[in-house]
Amino acid sequence: MHMRSFLVLGAACGVLAAGAEAQETRIYRTPEAARGYAYSYSTGDENRAVIGVTTATGSARDTLGVLVTSITPGGPAERAGIEEGNRIASVNGVNLKLAPADVGDWDMASATSRRLTRELGKLKPGDEAELRVYSSGQTRTLRLKTVASDSLNRRRRVTREALDERAAIGVSLGSTGSRRDTLGILIMGLEDDGPAAKAGLEEGNRIAAINGVDLRVSRDDAGDEHMSSARVRRLHRELEKVKAGDEVTLRIYGDGRTRDVRVRTVKMADLPRRRAMIFGGVVAPMPPMPPMELEFQRDMEERAARTFERIAPRVRALAGARVTI
């Protein structure tokens, strides 16, 4: 099993508290294999220039650039049109692509993420950064105005009450990196009498799109766990744009055909109250947690990550990979 980012999801679709600004790089080695992953996190100086992304490395596709795994809503990257699954090929002219000869070299893969961190560290909030971004087979140049790290942190502090008000459809999603993710995100479970179940969705269906936003993994990225998780986060971000009670249009694949299904969302609090920890594609139930400050939450996540590194293989076998929204 490959170790991946550790997320605490309030009401199982909540705040991506760590890793939203692409600053300090924290490294996790894979215990079962030589392959490792590098993640960009933000800690320390709250006045640091950031663009509002989480990045990861550790794939043969790093020859295209550093993978964007999540986007901070309302941040510079989102406003510039960057999406989960895009790759940053360069920043201010500094190359972030892995050389083909270095594919499989864990140290070289992590070096590209640290290079992004270092280049952003040279800027002040308000400075512009020029990015070359790869997506859908094309590379384009974007200019983003950076913001202070603390301004994004404040946006991400969400109370449990606010999480309970978020729109939900009542499904559990798989994000293990199956090659079938080219068809969409796997629905692993449904809440009884939830909106998705009432709309006729079934376990084993796949969500190919939400409100016209494509959630399918490209054939070139098929089997990449990072990319599959990025698509799940993209779905979360689209749900955050609607209010409970609004309808969303889902493009659903099942039984060899694709159809559009309209689902009316409900408040997360109207579904069975659940909290979840996700680590390495594993979800384990947790009791409800009170709101917490960001730094304290980060410390808890780091401690839990070390614990899960030891027990993740067993938990994965028992729980599978899923997240409820």
Contacts in CASP RR format, 6 or more apart in sequence:
PFRMAT RR
TARGET T0000
AUTHOR 0000-0000-0000
METHOD contacts of the structure
MODEL  1
MHMRSFLVLGAACGVLAAGAEAQETRIYRTPEAARGYAYSYSTGDENRAV
IGVTTATGSARDTLGVLVTSITPGGPAERAGIEEGNRIASVNGVNLKLAP
ADVGDWDMASATSRRLTRELGKLKPGDEAELRVYSSGQTRTLRLKTVASD
SLNRRRRVTREALDERAAIGVSLGSTGSRRDTLGILIMGLEDDGPAAKAG
LEEGNRIAAINGVDLRVSRDDAGDEHMSSARVRRLHRELEKVKAGDEVTL
RIYGDGRTRDVRVRTVKMADLPRRRAMIFGGVVAPMPPMPPMELEFQRDM
EERAARTFERIAPRVRALAGARVTI
1 30 0 8 1.000
1 32 0 8 1.000
1 280 0 8 1.000
1 312 0 8 1.000
1 313 0 8 1.000
1 316 0 8 1.000
2 30 0 8 1.000
2 33 0 8 1.000
2 35 0 8 1.000
2 36 0 8 1.000
2 37 0 8 1.000
2 225 0 8 1.000
2 280 0 8 1.000
3 28 0 8 1.000
3 29 0 8 1.000
3 30 0 8 1.000
3 31 0 8 1.000
3 36 0 8 1.000
3 37 0 8 1.000
3 279 0 8 1.000
3 280 0 8 1.000
3 309 0 8 1.000
3 312 0 8 1.000
4 28 0 8 1.000
4 37 0 8 1.000
4 56 0 8 1.000
4 225 0 8 1.000
4 226 0 8 1.000
4 229 0 8 1.000
4 279 0 8 1.000
4 280 0 8 1.000
4 281 0 8 1.000
5 18 0 8 1.000
5 19 0 8 1.000
5 39 0 8 1.000
5 54 0 8 1.000
5 56 0 8 1.000
5 69 0 8 1.000
5 229 0 8 1.000
5 280 0 8 1.000
6 18 0 8 1.000
6 277 0 8 1.000
6 278 0 8 1.000
6 279 0 8 1.000
6 280 0 8 1.000
6 301 0 8 1.000
6 304 0 8 1.000
6 305 0 8 1.000
6 308 0 8 1.000
7 16 0 8 1.000
7 17 0 8 1.000
7 18 0 8 1.000
7 277 0 8 1.000
7 278 0 8 1.000
7 279 0 8 1.000
7 301 0 8 1.000
8 15 0 8 1.000
8 17 0 8 1.000
8 277 0 8 1.000
8 289 0 8 1.000
8 297 0 8 1.000
8 300 0 8 1.000
8 301 0 8 1.000
8 304 0 8 1.000
9 15 0 8 1.000
9 275 0 8 1.000
9 276 0 8 1.000
9 277 0 8 1.000
9 278 0 8 1.000
9 323 0 8 1.000
10 160 0 8 1.000
10 163 0 8 1.000
10 275 0 8 1.000
10 276 0 8 1.000
10 289 0 8 1.000
11 160 0 8 1.000
11 163 0 8 1.000
11 164 0 8 1.000
11 166 0 8 1.000
11 168 0 8 1.000
11 268 0 8 1.000
11 269 0 8 1.000
11 273 0 8 1.000
11 274 0 8 1.000
11 275 0 8 1.000
12 268 0 8 1.000
12 274 0 8 1.000
12 275 0 8 1.000
12 276 0 8 1.000
12 323 0 8 1.000
12 324 0 8 1.000
12 325 0 8 1.000
13 163 0 8 1.000
13 166 0 8 1.000
13 168 0 8 1.000
13 236 0 8 1.000
13 239 0 8 1.000
13 268 0 8 1.000
13 323 0 8 1.000
13 324 0 8 1.000
13 325 0 8 1.000
14 158 0 8 1.000
14 163 0 8 1.000
14 166 0 8 1.000
14 236 0 8 1.000
15 156 0 8 1.000
15 157 0 8 1.000
15 158 0 8 1.000
15 163 0 8 1.000
16 54 0 8 1.000
16 70 0 8 1.000
16 72 0 8 1.000
16 156 0 8 1.000
16 233 0 8 1.000
17 156 0 8 1.000
17 294 0 8 1.000
17 297 0 8 1.000
17 298 0 8 1.000
17 301 0 8 1.000
18 41 0 8 1.000
18 42 0 8 1.000
18 297 0 8 1.000
18 298 0 8 1.000
18 301 0 8 1.000
19 39 0 8 1.000
19 40 0 8 1.000
19 41 0 8 1.000
19 42 0 8 1.000
19 54 0 8 1.000
19 70 0 8 1.000
20 42 0 8 1.000
20 50 0 8 1.000
20 52 0 8 1.000
20 53 0 8 1.000
20 54 0 8 1.000
20 70 0 8 1.000
20 72 0 8 1.000
20 152 0 8 1.000
20 156 0 8 1.000
21 40 0 8 1.000
21 42 0 8 1.000
21 48 0 8 1.000
21 50 0 8 1.000
21 51 0 8 1.000
21 52 0 8 1.000
21 53 0 8 1.000
21 72 0 8 1.000
21 149 0 8 1.000
21 152 0 8 1.000
22 40 0 8 1.000
22 42 0 8 1.000
22 50 0 8 1.000
22 51 0 8 1.000
22 52 0 8 1.000
22 53 0 8 1.000
22 54 0 8 1.000
22 55 0 8 1.000
22 116 0 8 1.000
22 117 0 8 1.000
22 120 0 8 1.000
23 40 0 8 1.000
23 41 0 8 1.000
23 42 0 8 1.000
23 43 0 8 1.000
23 48 0 8 1.000
23 50 0 8 1.000
23 117 0 8 1.000
23 120 0 8 1.000
23 121 0 8 1.000
23 149 0 8 1.000
24 40 0 8 1.000
24 41 0 8 1.000
24 42 0 8 1.000
24 43 0 8 1.000
24 44 0 8 1.000
24 117 0 8 1.000
25 38 0 8 1.000
25 39 0 8 1.000
25 40 0 8 1.000
25 41 0 8 1.000
25 110 0 8 1.000
25 113 0 8 1.000
25 114 0 8 1.000
25 117 0 8 1.000
26 38 0 8 1.000
26 39 0 8 1.000
26 40 0 8 1.000
26 41 0 8 1.000
27 36 0 8 1.000
27 37 0 8 1.000
27 38 0 8 1.000
27 39 0 8 1.000
27 110 0 8 1.000
28 36 0 8 1.000
28 37 0 8 1.000
28 39 0 8 1.000
28 305 0 8 1.000
28 309 0 8 1.000
29 36 0 8 1.000
29 106 0 8 1.000
30 36 0 8 1.000
30 37 0 8 1.000
31 309 0 8 1.000
32 313 0 8 1.000
34 104 0 8 1.000
34 106 0 8 1.000
35 58 0 8 1.000
35 104 0 8 1.000
35 106 0 8 1.000
36 58 0 8 1.000
36 106 0 8 1.000
36 109 0 8 1.000
36 110 0 8 1.000
37 56 0 8 1.000
37 57 0 8 1.000
37 58 0 8 1.000
37 109 0 8 1.000
37 226 0 8 1.000
38 56 0 8 1.000
38 57 0 8 1.000
38 58 0 8 1.000
38 109 0 8 1.000
38 110 0 8 1.000
38 112 0 8 1.000
38 113 0 8 1.000
38 114 0 8 1.000
39 54 0 8 1.000
39 55 0 8 1.000
39 56 0 8 1.000
39 113 0 8 1.000
40 53 0 8 1.000
40 54 0 8 1.000
40 55 0 8 1.000
40 56 0 8 1.000
40 66 0 8 1.000
40 113 0 8 1.000
40 116 0 8 1.000
40 117 0 8 1.000
42 48 0 8 1.000
42 50 0 8 1.000
42 149 0 8 1.000
43 298 0 8 1.000
45 149 0 8 1.000
46 148 0 8 1.000
46 149 0 8 1.000
46 150 0 8 1.000
46 153 0 8 1.000
47 125 0 8 1.000
47 148 0 8 1.000
47 149 0 8 1.000
47 150 0 8 1.000
48 120 0 8 1.000
48 121 0 8 1.000
48 125 0 8 1.000
48 148 0 8 1.000
48 149 0 8 1.000
49 120 0 8 1.000
49 121 0 8 1.000
49 123 0 8 1.000
49 124 0 8 1.000
49 125 0 8 1.000
49 126 0 8 1.000
49 127 0 8 1.000
49 129 0 8 1.000
49 146 0 8 1.000
49 147 0 8 1.000
49 148 0 8 1.000
49 149 0 8 1.000
50 76 0 8 1.000
50 120 0 8 1.000
50 125 0 8 1.000
50 146 0 8 1.000
50 147 0 8 1.000
50 148 0 8 1.000
50 149 0 8 1.000
50 152 0 8 1.000
51 75 0 8 1.000
51 76 0 8 1.000
51 77 0 8 1.000
51 120 0 8 1.000
51 129 0 8 1.000
51 131 0 8 1.000
51 144 0 8 1.000
51 146 0 8 1.000
51 147 0 8 1.000
52 71 0 8 1.000
52 72 0 8 1.000
52 75 0 8 1.000
52 76 0 8 1.000
52 77 0 8 1.000
52 78 0 8 1.000
52 147 0 8 1.000
52 152 0 8 1.000
53 68 0 8 1.000
53 70 0 8 1.000
53 71 0 8 1.000
53 72 0 8 1.000
53 77 0 8 1.000
53 82 0 8 1.000
53 88 0 8 1.000
54 68 0 8 1.000
54 69 0 8 1.000
54 70 0 8 1.000
54 71 0 8 1.000
55 66 0 8 1.000
55 67 0 8 1.000
55 68 0 8 1.000
55 69 0 8 1.000
55 88 0 8 1.000
55 113 0 8 1.000
55 116 0 8 1.000
56 66 0 8 1.000
56 67 0 8 1.000
56 69 0 8 1.000
56 113 0 8 1.000
56 226 0 8 1.000
57 66 0 8 1.000
57 67 0 8 1.000
57 98 0 8 1.000
57 109 0 8 1.000
57 110 0 8 1.000
57 112 0 8 1.000
57 113 0 8 1.000
58 104 0 8 1.000
58 106 0 8 1.000
58 109 0 8 1.000
58 110 0 8 1.000
58 226 0 8 1.000
59 67 0 8 1.000
59 109 0 8 1.000
59 224 0 8 1.000
59 226 0 8 1.000
59 227 0 8 1.000
60 103 0 8 1.000
60 104 0 8 1.000
61 67 0 8 1.000
61 87 0 8 1.000
61 220 0 8 1.000
61 221 0 8 1.000
61 224 0 8 1.000
62 87 0 8 1.000
62 97 0 8 1.000
62 98 0 8 1.000
62 103 0 8 1.000
62 109 0 8 1.000
62 112 0 8 1.000
63 97 0 8 1.000
63 98 0 8 1.000
63 99 0 8 1.000
63 100 0 8 1.000
63 103 0 8 1.000
64 87 0 8 1.000
64 89 0 8 1.000
64 97 0 8 1.000
64 134 0 8 1.000
65 87 0 8 1.000
65 88 0 8 1.000
65 89 0 8 1.000
65 96 0 8 1.000
65 97 0 8 1.000
65 98 0 8 1.000
65 112 0 8 1.000
65 134 0 8 1.000
66 87 0 8 1.000
66 88 0 8 1.000
66 96 0 8 1.000
66 112 0 8 1.000
66 113 0 8 1.000
66 116 0 8 1.000
67 85 0 8 1.000
67 86 0 8 1.000
67 87 0 8 1.000
67 226 0 8 1.000
67 227 0 8 1.000
67 230 0 8 1.000
68 77 0 8 1.000
68 82 0 8 1.000
68 83 0 8 1.000
68 84 0 8 1.000
68 85 0 8 1.000
68 86 0 8 1.000
68 87 0 8 1.000
68 88 0 8 1.000
68 230 0 8 1.000
69 84 0 8 1.000
69 85 0 8 1.000
69 226 0 8 1.000
69 229 0 8 1.000
69 230 0 8 1.000
69 233 0 8 1.000
70 84 0 8 1.000
70 230 0 8 1.000
70 233 0 8 1.000
71 77 0 8 1.000
71 78 0 8 1.000
71 82 0 8 1.000
71 83 0 8 1.000
71 84 0 8 1.000
71 233 0 8 1.000
71 237 0 8 1.000
72 78 0 8 1.000
72 152 0 8 1.000
72 155 0 8 1.000
72 156 0 8 1.000
73 155 0 8 1.000
73 237 0 8 1.000
73 240 0 8 1.000
74 155 0 8 1.000
75 147 0 8 1.000
75 152 0 8 1.000
75 155 0 8 1.000
76 144 0 8 1.000
76 145 0 8 1.000
76 146 0 8 1.000
76 147 0 8 1.000
77 144 0 8 1.000
79 144 0 8 1.000
80 131 0 8 1.000
80 142 0 8 1.000
80 143 0 8 1.000
80 144 0 8 1.000
81 142 0 8 1.000
82 131 0 8 1.000
82 133 0 8 1.000
82 142 0 8 1.000
83 135 0 8 1.000
83 234 0 8 1.000
84 230 0 8 1.000
84 231 0 8 1.000
84 233 0 8 1.000
84 234 0 8 1.000
84 237 0 8 1.000
85 135 0 8 1.000
85 221 0 8 1.000
85 227 0 8 1.000
85 230 0 8 1.000
85 231 0 8 1.000
85 234 0 8 1.000
86 133 0 8 1.000
86 134 0 8 1.000
86 135 0 8 1.000
87 133 0 8 1.000
87 134 0 8 1.000
87 135 0 8 1.000
88 96 0 8 1.000
88 116 0 8 1.000
88 131 0 8 1.000
88 132 0 8 1.000
88 133 0 8 1.000
88 134 0 8 1.000
89 95 0 8 1.000
89 96 0 8 1.000
89 97 0 8 1.000
89 131 0 8 1.000
89 132 0 8 1.000
89 133 0 8 1.000
89 134 0 8 1.000
89 139 0 8 1.000
90 96 0 8 1.000
90 97 0 8 1.000
90 131 0 8 1.000
90 132 0 8 1.000
91 116 0 8 1.000
91 119 0 8 1.000
91 120 0 8 1.000
91 129 0 8 1.000
91 130 0 8 1.000
91 131 0 8 1.000
92 119 0 8 1.000
92 129 0 8 1.000
92 130 0 8 1.000
93 130 0 8 1.000
93 132 0 8 1.000
94 115 0 8 1.000
94 119 0 8 1.000
96 112 0 8 1.000
96 115 0 8 1.000
96 116 0 8 1.000
97 112 0 8 1.000
98 108 0 8 1.000
98 109 0 8 1.000
98 112 0 8 1.000
99 108 0 8 1.000
102 108 0 8 1.000
102 109 0 8 1.000
119 129 0 8 1.000
120 129 0 8 1.000
120 146 0 8 1.000
123 129 0 8 1.000
123 146 0 8 1.000
124 146 0 8 1.000
125 146 0 8 1.000
125 147 0 8 1.000
125 148 0 8 1.000
125 151 0 8 1.000
126 145 0 8 1.000
126 146 0 8 1.000
126 147 0 8 1.000
127 145 0 8 1.000
127 146 0 8 1.000
128 143 0 8 1.000
128 144 0 8 1.000
128 145 0 8 1.000
128 146 0 8 1.000
129 143 0 8 1.000
129 144 0 8 1.000
129 146 0 8 1.000
130 141 0 8 1.000
130 142 0 8 1.000
130 143 0 8 1.000
131 141 0 8 1.000
131 142 0 8 1.000
131 143 0 8 1.000
131 144 0 8 1.000
132 139 0 8 1.000
132 140 0 8 1.000
132 141 0 8 1.000
132 142 0 8 1.000
133 139 0 8 1.000
133 140 0 8 1.000
133 141 0 8 1.000
133 142 0 8 1.000
136 218 0 8 1.000
153 294 0 8 1.000
156 294 0 8 1.000
157 291 0 8 1.000
157 293 0 8 1.000
157 294 0 8 1.000
158 291 0 8 1.000
159 291 0 8 1.000
160 288 0 8 1.000
160 289 0 8 1.000
160 290 0 8 1.000
160 291 0 8 1.000
163 268 0 8 1.000
164 267 0 8 1.000
164 268 0 8 1.000
164 269 0 8 1.000
165 244 0 8 1.000
165 267 0 8 1.000
165 268 0 8 1.000
165 269 0 8 1.000
166 239 0 8 1.000
166 240 0 8 1.000
166 244 0 8 1.000
166 267 0 8 1.000
166 268 0 8 1.000
167 239 0 8 1.000
167 240 0 8 1.000
167 242 0 8 1.000
167 243 0 8 1.000
167 244 0 8 1.000
167 245 0 8 1.000
167 246 0 8 1.000
167 248 0 8 1.000
167 265 0 8 1.000
167 266 0 8 1.000
167 267 0 8 1.000
167 268 0 8 1.000
168 195 0 8 1.000
168 239 0 8 1.000
168 244 0 8 1.000
168 265 0 8 1.000
168 266 0 8 1.000
168 267 0 8 1.000
168 268 0 8 1.000
168 270 0 8 1.000
168 271 0 8 1.000
168 324 0 8 1.000
168 325 0 8 1.000
169 194 0 8 1.000
169 195 0 8 1.000
169 196 0 8 1.000
169 239 0 8 1.000
169 248 0 8 1.000
169 250 0 8 1.000
169 263 0 8 1.000
169 265 0 8 1.000
169 266 0 8 1.000
169 325 0 8 1.000
170 190 0 8 1.000
170 191 0 8 1.000
170 194 0 8 1.000
170 195 0 8 1.000
170 196 0 8 1.000
170 197 0 8 1.000
170 266 0 8 1.000
170 271 0 8 1.000
170 324 0 8 1.000
170 325 0 8 1.000
171 187 0 8 1.000
171 188 0 8 1.000
171 189 0 8 1.000
171 190 0 8 1.000
171 191 0 8 1.000
171 196 0 8 1.000
171 201 0 8 1.000
171 324 0 8 1.000
171 325 0 8 1.000
172 187 0 8 1.000
172 188 0 8 1.000
172 189 0 8 1.000
172 190 0 8 1.000
172 283 0 8 1.000
172 322 0 8 1.000
172 323 0 8 1.000
172 324 0 8 1.000
173 185 0 8 1.000
173 186 0 8 1.000
173 187 0 8 1.000
173 188 0 8 1.000
173 207 0 8 1.000
173 232 0 8 1.000
173 235 0 8 1.000
173 322 0 8 1.000
173 323 0 8 1.000
173 324 0 8 1.000
173 325 0 8 1.000
174 185 0 8 1.000
174 186 0 8 1.000
174 187 0 8 1.000
174 188 0 8 1.000
174 228 0 8 1.000
174 232 0 8 1.000
174 281 0 8 1.000
174 320 0 8 1.000
174 321 0 8 1.000
174 322 0 8 1.000
174 323 0 8 1.000
175 185 0 8 1.000
175 225 0 8 1.000
175 228 0 8 1.000
175 229 0 8 1.000
175 231 0 8 1.000
175 232 0 8 1.000
175 281 0 8 1.000
175 321 0 8 1.000
175 322 0 8 1.000
175 323 0 8 1.000
176 225 0 8 1.000
176 228 0 8 1.000
176 281 0 8 1.000
176 320 0 8 1.000
176 321 0 8 1.000
177 217 0 8 1.000
177 223 0 8 1.000
177 224 0 8 1.000
177 225 0 8 1.000
177 227 0 8 1.000
177 228 0 8 1.000
177 229 0 8 1.000
178 186 0 8 1.000
178 223 0 8 1.000
178 228 0 8 1.000
179 222 0 8 1.000
179 223 0 8 1.000
180 186 0 8 1.000
180 206 0 8 1.000
181 206 0 8 1.000
181 216 0 8 1.000
181 217 0 8 1.000
181 222 0 8 1.000
181 223 0 8 1.000
181 227 0 8 1.000
181 228 0 8 1.000
181 231 0 8 1.000
182 216 0 8 1.000
182 217 0 8 1.000
182 218 0 8 1.000
182 219 0 8 1.000
182 222 0 8 1.000
183 206 0 8 1.000
183 208 0 8 1.000
183 216 0 8 1.000
183 253 0 8 1.000
184 206 0 8 1.000
184 207 0 8 1.000
184 208 0 8 1.000
184 215 0 8 1.000
184 216 0 8 1.000
184 217 0 8 1.000
184 231 0 8 1.000
184 253 0 8 1.000
185 206 0 8 1.000
185 207 0 8 1.000
185 215 0 8 1.000
185 228 0 8 1.000
185 231 0 8 1.000
185 232 0 8 1.000
185 235 0 8 1.000
186 204 0 8 1.000
186 206 0 8 1.000
187 196 0 8 1.000
187 201 0 8 1.000
187 202 0 8 1.000
187 203 0 8 1.000
187 204 0 8 1.000
187 205 0 8 1.000
187 206 0 8 1.000
187 207 0 8 1.000
188 203 0 8 1.000
188 204 0 8 1.000
188 320 0 8 1.000
188 321 0 8 1.000
188 322 0 8 1.000
189 203 0 8 1.000
189 322 0 8 1.000
190 196 0 8 1.000
190 197 0 8 1.000
190 201 0 8 1.000
190 202 0 8 1.000
190 203 0 8 1.000
191 197 0 8 1.000
191 271 0 8 1.000
191 272 0 8 1.000
191 324 0 8 1.000
194 266 0 8 1.000
194 271 0 8 1.000
195 263 0 8 1.000
195 264 0 8 1.000
195 265 0 8 1.000
195 266 0 8 1.000
196 263 0 8 1.000
199 250 0 8 1.000
199 261 0 8 1.000
199 262 0 8 1.000
199 263 0 8 1.000
200 261 0 8 1.000
201 250 0 8 1.000
201 252 0 8 1.000
201 261 0 8 1.000
201 263 0 8 1.000
202 254 0 8 1.000
204 254 0 8 1.000
205 252 0 8 1.000
205 253 0 8 1.000
205 254 0 8 1.000
206 252 0 8 1.000
206 253 0 8 1.000
206 254 0 8 1.000
207 215 0 8 1.000
207 235 0 8 1.000
207 250 0 8 1.000
207 251 0 8 1.000
207 252 0 8 1.000
208 214 0 8 1.000
208 215 0 8 1.000
208 216 0 8 1.000
208 251 0 8 1.000
208 252 0 8 1.000
208 253 0 8 1.000
208 258 0 8 1.000
209 215 0 8 1.000
209 216 0 8 1.000
209 250 0 8 1.000
209 251 0 8 1.000
210 235 0 8 1.000
210 238 0 8 1.000
210 239 0 8 1.000
210 248 0 8 1.000
210 249 0 8 1.000
210 250 0 8 1.000
210 251 0 8 1.000
211 238 0 8 1.000
211 248 0 8 1.000
211 249 0 8 1.000
212 249 0 8 1.000
212 251 0 8 1.000
213 234 0 8 1.000
213 238 0 8 1.000
215 231 0 8 1.000
215 234 0 8 1.000
215 235 0 8 1.000
216 231 0 8 1.000
217 223 0 8 1.000
217 224 0 8 1.000
217 227 0 8 1.000
217 228 0 8 1.000
217 231 0 8 1.000
218 227 0 8 1.000
221 227 0 8 1.000
225 280 0 8 1.000
225 281 0 8 1.000
229 281 0 8 1.000
232 323 0 8 1.000
235 325 0 8 1.000
236 325 0 8 1.000
238 248 0 8 1.000
239 248 0 8 1.000
239 265 0 8 1.000
239 325 0 8 1.000
242 248 0 8 1.000
242 265 0 8 1.000
243 265 0 8 1.000
244 265 0 8 1.000
244 266 0 8 1.000
244 267 0 8 1.000
244 268 0 8 1.000
244 270 0 8 1.000
245 264 0 8 1.000
245 265 0 8 1.000
245 266 0 8 1.000
246 264 0 8 1.000
246 265 0 8 1.000
247 262 0 8 1.000
247 263 0 8 1.000
247 264 0 8 1.000
247 265 0 8 1.000
248 262 0 8 1.000
248 263 0 8 1.000
248 265 0 8 1.000
249 260 0 8 1.000
249 261 0 8 1.000
249 262 0 8 1.000
249 263 0 8 1.000
250 260 0 8 1.000
250 261 0 8 1.000
250 262 0 8 1.000
250 263 0 8 1.000
251 258 0 8 1.000
251 259 0 8 1.000
251 260 0 8 1.000
251 261 0 8 1.000
252 258 0 8 1.000
252 259 0 8 1.000
252 260 0 8 1.000
252 261 0 8 1.000
271 324 0 8 1.000
273 288 0 8 1.000
274 285 0 8 1.000
274 324 0 8 1.000
275 285 0 8 1.000
275 286 0 8 1.000
275 287 0 8 1.000
275 288 0 8 1.000
275 289 0 8 1.000
276 283 0 8 1.000
276 284 0 8 1.000
276 285 0 8 1.000
276 286 0 8 1.000
276 323 0 8 1.000
276 324 0 8 1.000
277 283 0 8 1.000
277 284 0 8 1.000
277 286 0 8 1.000
277 304 0 8 1.000
277 308 0 8 1.000
278 323 0 8 1.000
279 304 0 8 1.000
279 305 0 8 1.000
279 308 0 8 1.000
279 312 0 8 1.000
279 315 0 8 1.000
280 308 0 8 1.000
280 312 0 8 1.000
280 316 0 8 1.000
280 321 0 8 1.000
281 316 0 8 1.000
281 320 0 8 1.000
281 321 0 8 1.000
282 308 0 8 1.000
282 312 0 8 1.000
282 315 0 8 1.000
282 316 0 8 1.000
282 319 0 8 1.000
282 320 0 8 1.000
282 321 0 8 1.000
283 319 0 8 1.000
283 320 0 8 1.000
283 321 0 8 1.000
283 322 0 8 1.000
283 323 0 8 1.000
284 315 0 8 1.000
284 319 0 8 1.000
292 300 0 8 1.000
308 315 0 8 1.000
END
